Amino acid sequence: MNPVTAVVVFIIIWWLTLFLVLPWGVRRMENPEEGHDQGAPARPLLARKLLITSGITIVLFAVIFGVIEWSGLSLRALADRYHL
């Protein structure tokens, strides 16, 4: 996997994982103040969620990178195999 592809794959995995992690532990404010959205979370814990997202992404990327590098799996090989 060339470096540009690796970075793009990492970023895509990171964003997808972020959207999966964002709803974890979200609780609404029970009595929001005037001007606050009723659906806004009481404590969003964004820094913690970003760290969790990064950790999960590193593990997933390592697995995907390993499969691609050591199994010889590639889009080019699949295209050649099926004459695409």
Rosetta constraint file for C-alpha pairs under 8 A:
AtomPair CA 1 CA 5 HARMONIC 6.31 0.50
AtomPair CA 1 CA 6 HARMONIC 6.28 0.50
AtomPair CA 1 CA 65 HARMONIC 7.60 0.50
AtomPair CA 1 CA 68 HARMONIC 7.26 0.50
AtomPair CA 1 CA 69 HARMONIC 6.76 0.50
AtomPair CA 2 CA 6 HARMONIC 6.27 0.50
AtomPair CA 3 CA 7 HARMONIC 6.21 0.50
AtomPair CA 4 CA 8 HARMONIC 6.25 0.50
AtomPair CA 5 CA 9 HARMONIC 6.06 0.50
AtomPair CA 6 CA 10 HARMONIC 6.07 0.50
AtomPair CA 6 CA 65 HARMONIC 7.90 0.50
AtomPair CA 7 CA 11 HARMONIC 6.16 0.50
AtomPair CA 8 CA 12 HARMONIC 6.19 0.50
AtomPair CA 9 CA 13 HARMONIC 6.14 0.50
AtomPair CA 9 CA 61 HARMONIC 7.68 0.50
AtomPair CA 10 CA 14 HARMONIC 6.01 0.50
AtomPair CA 10 CA 57 HARMONIC 7.16 0.50
AtomPair CA 10 CA 58 HARMONIC 7.96 0.50
AtomPair CA 10 CA 61 HARMONIC 6.21 0.50
AtomPair CA 11 CA 15 HARMONIC 6.20 0.50
AtomPair CA 12 CA 16 HARMONIC 6.22 0.50
AtomPair CA 13 CA 17 HARMONIC 6.00 0.50
AtomPair CA 13 CA 57 HARMONIC 6.11 0.50
AtomPair CA 13 CA 60 HARMONIC 7.75 0.50
AtomPair CA 13 CA 61 HARMONIC 7.39 0.50
AtomPair CA 14 CA 18 HARMONIC 6.05 0.50
AtomPair CA 14 CA 53 HARMONIC 6.57 0.50
AtomPair CA 14 CA 54 HARMONIC 6.64 0.50
AtomPair CA 14 CA 57 HARMONIC 5.42 0.50
AtomPair CA 15 CA 19 HARMONIC 6.38 0.50
AtomPair CA 16 CA 20 HARMONIC 6.48 0.50
AtomPair CA 17 CA 21 HARMONIC 6.14 0.50
AtomPair CA 17 CA 53 HARMONIC 5.83 0.50
AtomPair CA 17 CA 56 HARMONIC 7.40 0.50
AtomPair CA 17 CA 57 HARMONIC 6.81 0.50
AtomPair CA 18 CA 22 HARMONIC 5.96 0.50
AtomPair CA 18 CA 49 HARMONIC 7.59 0.50
AtomPair CA 18 CA 50 HARMONIC 7.12 0.50
AtomPair CA 18 CA 53 HARMONIC 5.45 0.50
AtomPair CA 19 CA 23 HARMONIC 7.69 0.50
AtomPair CA 21 CA 49 HARMONIC 6.46 0.50
AtomPair CA 21 CA 52 HARMONIC 7.73 0.50
AtomPair CA 21 CA 53 HARMONIC 6.64 0.50
AtomPair CA 22 CA 46 HARMONIC 7.96 0.50
AtomPair CA 22 CA 49 HARMONIC 6.61 0.50
AtomPair CA 26 CA 41 HARMONIC 5.86 0.50
AtomPair CA 26 CA 42 HARMONIC 7.59 0.50
AtomPair CA 26 CA 43 HARMONIC 7.33 0.50
AtomPair CA 26 CA 44 HARMONIC 6.60 0.50
AtomPair CA 27 CA 41 HARMONIC 5.40 0.50
AtomPair CA 27 CA 42 HARMONIC 5.97 0.50
AtomPair CA 27 CA 43 HARMONIC 7.38 0.50
AtomPair CA 28 CA 38 HARMONIC 7.18 0.50
AtomPair CA 28 CA 39 HARMONIC 5.85 0.50
AtomPair CA 28 CA 40 HARMONIC 5.95 0.50
AtomPair CA 28 CA 41 HARMONIC 4.56 0.50
AtomPair CA 28 CA 42 HARMONIC 5.38 0.50
AtomPair CA 29 CA 38 HARMONIC 6.84 0.50
AtomPair CA 29 CA 39 HARMONIC 7.43 0.50
AtomPair CA 29 CA 40 HARMONIC 6.81 0.50
AtomPair CA 29 CA 41 HARMONIC 6.05 0.50
AtomPair CA 29 CA 42 HARMONIC 4.73 0.50
AtomPair CA 32 CA 36 HARMONIC 5.84 0.50
AtomPair CA 32 CA 37 HARMONIC 7.13 0.50
AtomPair CA 32 CA 38 HARMONIC 6.10 0.50
AtomPair CA 36 CA 40 HARMONIC 7.47 0.50
AtomPair CA 45 CA 49 HARMONIC 6.35 0.50
AtomPair CA 46 CA 50 HARMONIC 6.05 0.50
AtomPair CA 47 CA 51 HARMONIC 6.32 0.50
AtomPair CA 48 CA 52 HARMONIC 6.23 0.50
AtomPair CA 49 CA 53 HARMONIC 5.97 0.50
AtomPair CA 50 CA 54 HARMONIC 6.12 0.50
AtomPair CA 51 CA 55 HARMONIC 6.20 0.50
AtomPair CA 52 CA 56 HARMONIC 6.19 0.50
AtomPair CA 53 CA 57 HARMONIC 6.01 0.50
AtomPair CA 54 CA 58 HARMONIC 6.13 0.50
AtomPair CA 55 CA 59 HARMONIC 6.50 0.50
AtomPair CA 56 CA 60 HARMONIC 6.20 0.50
AtomPair CA 57 CA 61 HARMONIC 5.83 0.50
AtomPair CA 58 CA 62 HARMONIC 6.04 0.50
AtomPair CA 59 CA 63 HARMONIC 6.37 0.50
AtomPair CA 60 CA 64 HARMONIC 6.21 0.50
AtomPair CA 61 CA 65 HARMONIC 5.81 0.50
AtomPair CA 62 CA 66 HARMONIC 5.96 0.50
AtomPair CA 63 CA 67 HARMONIC 6.19 0.50
AtomPair CA 64 CA 68 HARMONIC 6.15 0.50
AtomPair CA 65 CA 69 HARMONIC 5.93 0.50
AtomPair CA 66 CA 70 HARMONIC 5.73 0.50
AtomPair CA 66 CA 71 HARMONIC 7.74 0.50
AtomPair CA 67 CA 71 HARMONIC 5.47 0.50
AtomPair CA 67 CA 72 HARMONIC 7.70 0.50
AtomPair CA 67 CA 73 HARMONIC 7.09 0.50
AtomPair CA 68 CA 72 HARMONIC 5.78 0.50
AtomPair CA 68 CA 73 HARMONIC 4.91 0.50
AtomPair CA 68 CA 74 HARMONIC 6.57 0.50
AtomPair CA 69 CA 73 HARMONIC 7.17 0.50
AtomPair CA 73 CA 77 HARMONIC 6.91 0.50
AtomPair CA 73 CA 78 HARMONIC 7.73 0.50
AtomPair CA 74 CA 78 HARMONIC 6.39 0.50
AtomPair CA 75 CA 79 HARMONIC 6.07 0.50
AtomPair CA 76 CA 80 HARMONIC 6.16 0.50
AtomPair CA 77 CA 81 HARMONIC 6.07 0.50
AtomPair CA 78 CA 82 HARMONIC 6.28 0.50
AtomPair CA 79 CA 83 HARMONIC 5.73 0.50
AtomPair CA 79 CA 84 HARMONIC 4.80 0.50
AtomPair CA 80 CA 84 HARMONIC 6.33 0.50
